[in-house]
Amino acid sequence: MGEEPYFIDNIVSMLENSILDEAMRGFNQSVVYGRDVTAKEVIDLSLRYPMMGNYQVVIVKEAQSMSSISEIETYLTSPLDTTILVIAHKYKKLDKRKSLYKKLTSSKSEAVVFQSDKIKDYAIPKWIETELDAKGFRISPVALMLISEYLGNDLGKINNEISKLDINLEKGALITENEVEENIGISKDYNLFELQNAMTEKNSLKAFRIVDYFESNPKDHPLQMISVVLHNYFMKIFKYHQLKNQPQNKIASELGVPPFIVKEYVKAGKVFSAQKIKHIISDIRTLDLKSKGIGSVNATSYGELKQLVFRVLN
C-alpha cells in the first residue's frame, strides 16, 4: 500500500509471475480488480482449495477502488494456509486507525504489509544513478540532473526512459547529455538546466534562444512545468543564502541536492542576492498564475516567461 505505485506494481508483477509455474497458474491463480469485485467475492476466492498443487494465489489489483475493502477483515480471523492473498492498494495508505490495518499488522497476523512511500525529490538523482549502476551503466552529473529535472519523481516514467538507454547502449557505457538527447529526447542545449545556467551567467543570448526553443515546442515544455522548476531553483538559491557558512554536505542535505551540485548554488548565490530572489519568486508566481489562465487572456503565451527572464538578467 502507499502513494508510490512503482514499487507496488513491481512487487505484484514479481509475485504474479514467480509463485506458481506457468502450467499451474491457469488452475490456481486468480487476478481481479478492486472496481470489479466485492470483499465477499475476494474472500470466496481465497477460501477455495488449490487444484493439483500446494497453493492457490489470489491477486487483487487496484484494491483502493474496492468500496467494501474493510470487510476483508473477516477473512483474517481464519485465513486458509493454502492461499496466498495479495492486495495491491495504490496511491494511498490504508487508514491506520481502522481495525483492518490493525489486524494486518498485529503480532498474531501472518500478513506482510509493505508501505510504498514516494521518494523525496532530492533522492531521485541517487535513485536513477543506482538503477543505472545495477544495469551496468555510469552517468555524468549533467546527464543525471537533466533526467531528474525533466522527469520529476514519477518512477514509472523514469524507469521507462532508463529502459531506452538499456536497450540502445552497450553495457559499461558512460551516459552523457548526448546519450540522453539521442535516446530520451531531452535536448542537451535547450533545457531548463541550461536556462538556469544562462541566467546565472547573465548570458542573454543563450537564455532567450532557449526560451524561443521552448515556445516552438510547447508540448514538451509547458509553462506550468517551467514555472515549477524555476521556482524550486530560486527557492534553493534563497535557502543557500541562509546556509552558505555551513559544510558542503550539510548544505546539500538542506537543499535536497546531491553534493556535486552545491557548487552551482554557490555560483548562483554570488549572482543573485536574497532581495533579488524575492522579486524573482514573485514574478515566477505571476507566471504560474497566468499559465493557468488567471489574470491572462492567453495562458499559452510565452511572453510572460520572456519578461521574467529579462528581469532576472537585469
SULCOR-V764156 format. One record per residue. N is the residue number from 1. RES is the residue in one letter. SS is DSSP state (helix for helix, strand for strand, loop for the rest). PHI is phi as a letter, one per 20 degrees, with the letter a starting at -180 (999 if undefined). BURIAL is + if it has 9 or more other C-alpha atoms within 8 Angstrom, else -. Layout:
n	res	ss	phi	burial
N	RES	SS	PHI	BURIAL
N	RES	SS	PHI	BURIAL
This chain:
n	res	ss	phi	burial
1	M	loop	999	+
2	G	strand	q	+
3	E	loop	f	+
4	E	loop	e	+
5	P	helix	f	+
6	Y	helix	g	-
7	F	helix	f	-
8	I	helix	f	+
9	D	helix	f	+
10	N	helix	f	-
11	I	helix	f	-
12	V	helix	f	+
13	S	helix	f	-
14	M	helix	f	-
15	L	helix	f	-
16	E	helix	f	+
17	N	helix	d	+
18	S	helix	c	-
19	I	loop	f	-
20	L	loop	d	+
21	D	loop	f	-
22	E	helix	g	-
23	A	helix	f	-
24	M	helix	e	+
25	R	helix	f	+
26	G	helix	f	-
27	F	helix	e	-
28	N	helix	c	+
29	Q	strand	c	+
30	S	strand	c	-
31	V	strand	d	-
32	V	strand	c	+
33	Y	strand	d	+
34	G	helix	g	+
35	R	helix	f	+
36	D	helix	d	-
37	V	loop	c	+
38	T	loop	d	+
39	A	helix	f	+
40	K	helix	f	-
41	E	helix	f	-
42	V	helix	f	+
43	I	helix	f	+
44	D	helix	f	-
45	L	helix	f	+
46	S	helix	f	+
47	L	loop	e	+
48	R	loop	f	-
49	Y	loop	e	-
50	P	loop	f	+
51	M	loop	d	-
52	M	loop	l	-
53	G	loop	a	-
54	N	loop	e	-
55	Y	loop	c	+
56	Q	strand	c	+
57	V	strand	d	+
58	V	strand	d	+
59	I	strand	d	+
60	V	strand	d	+
61	K	strand	e	+
62	E	loop	l	+
63	A	helix	f	+
64	Q	helix	f	+
65	S	helix	e	-
66	M	loop	e	+
67	S	loop	f	-
68	S	loop	d	-
69	I	helix	g	+
70	S	helix	f	-
71	E	helix	f	-
72	I	helix	g	+
73	E	helix	g	+
74	T	helix	f	-
75	Y	helix	f	-
76	L	helix	f	+
77	T	loop	f	-
78	S	loop	b	-
79	P	loop	f	-
80	L	loop	e	-
81	D	loop	f	-
82	T	loop	e	+
83	T	strand	d	+
84	I	strand	d	+
85	L	strand	d	+
86	V	strand	d	+
87	I	strand	d	-
88	A	loop	d	+
89	H	loop	d	+
90	K	strand	e	+
91	Y	loop	m	+
92	K	strand	b	+
93	K	loop	e	+
94	L	loop	f	-
95	D	loop	f	-
96	K	loop	f	-
97	R	loop	e	-
98	K	loop	e	-
99	S	helix	f	-
100	L	helix	g	+
101	Y	helix	f	+
102	K	helix	f	+
103	K	helix	f	+
104	L	helix	f	+
105	T	loop	d	+
106	S	loop	f	-
107	S	loop	f	-
108	K	loop	e	-
109	S	loop	f	+
110	E	loop	e	-
111	A	loop	e	-
112	V	loop	d	-
113	V	loop	d	-
114	F	loop	d	-
115	Q	loop	e	-
116	S	loop	e	+
117	D	loop	e	-
118	K	loop	f	-
119	I	loop	f	-
120	K	loop	f	-
121	D	helix	g	-
122	Y	helix	f	+
123	A	helix	e	+
124	I	helix	f	+
125	P	helix	g	+
126	K	helix	f	-
127	W	helix	f	-
128	I	helix	f	+
129	E	helix	f	+
130	T	helix	f	-
131	E	helix	f	-
132	L	helix	f	+
133	D	helix	f	+
134	A	helix	f	-
135	K	loop	e	-
136	G	loop	n	+
137	F	loop	d	+
138	R	strand	d	+
139	I	strand	c	+
140	S	loop	f	+
141	P	helix	g	-
142	V	helix	f	-
143	A	helix	f	+
144	L	helix	f	+
145	M	helix	f	+
146	L	helix	g	+
147	I	helix	f	+
148	S	helix	f	+
149	E	helix	f	+
150	Y	helix	e	-
151	L	helix	e	+
152	G	loop	m	-
153	N	loop	d	+
154	D	loop	e	-
155	L	helix	f	-
156	G	helix	f	-
157	K	helix	f	-
158	I	helix	f	+
159	N	helix	f	-
160	N	helix	f	-
161	E	helix	f	+
162	I	helix	f	+
163	S	helix	f	-
164	K	helix	f	+
165	L	helix	f	+
166	D	helix	f	+
167	I	helix	f	-
168	N	helix	e	-
169	L	loop	d	-
170	E	loop	f	-
171	K	loop	g	-
172	G	loop	n	-
173	A	loop	f	+
174	L	strand	e	-
175	I	strand	e	+
176	T	loop	d	+
177	E	helix	f	+
178	N	helix	f	-
179	E	helix	f	+
180	V	helix	f	+
181	E	helix	f	+
182	E	helix	f	-
183	N	helix	d	+
184	I	helix	d	+
185	G	loop	n	-
186	I	loop	e	+
187	S	loop	f	-
188	K	loop	f	+
189	D	loop	d	-
190	Y	loop	d	+
191	N	loop	b	+
192	L	helix	f	+
193	F	helix	f	+
194	E	helix	f	+
195	L	helix	f	+
196	Q	helix	g	+
197	N	helix	f	-
198	A	helix	f	+
199	M	helix	f	+
200	T	helix	f	+
201	E	loop	e	-
202	K	loop	l	-
203	N	loop	e	+
204	S	helix	f	+
205	L	helix	g	-
206	K	helix	f	+
207	A	helix	f	+
208	F	helix	f	+
209	R	helix	f	+
210	I	helix	f	+
211	V	helix	f	+
212	D	helix	f	-
213	Y	helix	f	+
214	F	helix	g	+
215	E	helix	f	+
216	S	helix	e	-
217	N	loop	c	-
218	P	loop	f	+
219	K	loop	f	-
220	D	loop	e	-
221	H	loop	c	+
222	P	loop	f	+
223	L	helix	g	+
224	Q	helix	f	+
225	M	helix	f	-
226	I	helix	f	+
227	S	helix	f	+
228	V	helix	f	+
229	V	helix	f	+
230	L	helix	f	+
231	H	helix	f	+
232	N	helix	f	-
233	Y	helix	f	+
234	F	helix	f	+
235	M	helix	f	+
236	K	helix	f	+
237	I	helix	f	+
238	F	helix	f	+
239	K	helix	f	+
240	Y	helix	g	+
241	H	helix	g	+
242	Q	helix	e	-
243	L	helix	d	-
244	K	loop	f	-
245	N	loop	e	-
246	Q	loop	e	-
247	P	loop	f	-
248	Q	helix	g	-
249	N	helix	f	-
250	K	helix	f	-
251	I	helix	f	+
252	A	helix	g	+
253	S	helix	f	+
254	E	helix	f	-
255	L	helix	e	+
256	G	loop	m	+
257	V	loop	c	+
258	P	loop	f	+
259	P	helix	g	+
260	F	helix	f	-
261	I	helix	e	+
262	V	helix	g	+
263	K	helix	g	-
264	E	helix	f	-
265	Y	helix	f	+
266	V	helix	f	+
267	K	helix	f	+
268	A	helix	f	+
269	G	helix	f	+
270	K	helix	f	-
271	V	helix	e	-
272	F	loop	d	+
273	S	loop	f	+
274	A	helix	f	-
275	Q	helix	f	-
276	K	helix	f	-
277	I	helix	f	+
278	K	helix	g	-
279	H	helix	f	-
280	I	helix	f	+
281	I	helix	g	+
282	S	helix	f	-
283	D	helix	f	+
284	I	helix	f	+
285	R	helix	f	+
286	T	helix	f	-
287	L	helix	g	+
288	D	helix	f	+
289	L	helix	f	+
290	K	helix	f	+
291	S	helix	f	+
292	K	loop	e	-
293	G	loop	n	+
294	I	loop	e	-
295	G	loop	m	-
296	S	loop	b	-
297	V	loop	e	-
298	N	loop	c	-
299	A	loop	f	+
300	T	loop	e	-
301	S	loop	f	-
302	Y	loop	e	+
303	G	helix	g	-
304	E	helix	f	-
305	L	helix	f	+
306	K	helix	f	+
307	Q	helix	f	-
308	L	helix	f	+
309	V	helix	f	+
310	F	helix	g	-
311	R	helix	f	-
312	V	helix	f	-
313	L	helix	f	+
314	N	loop	d	-
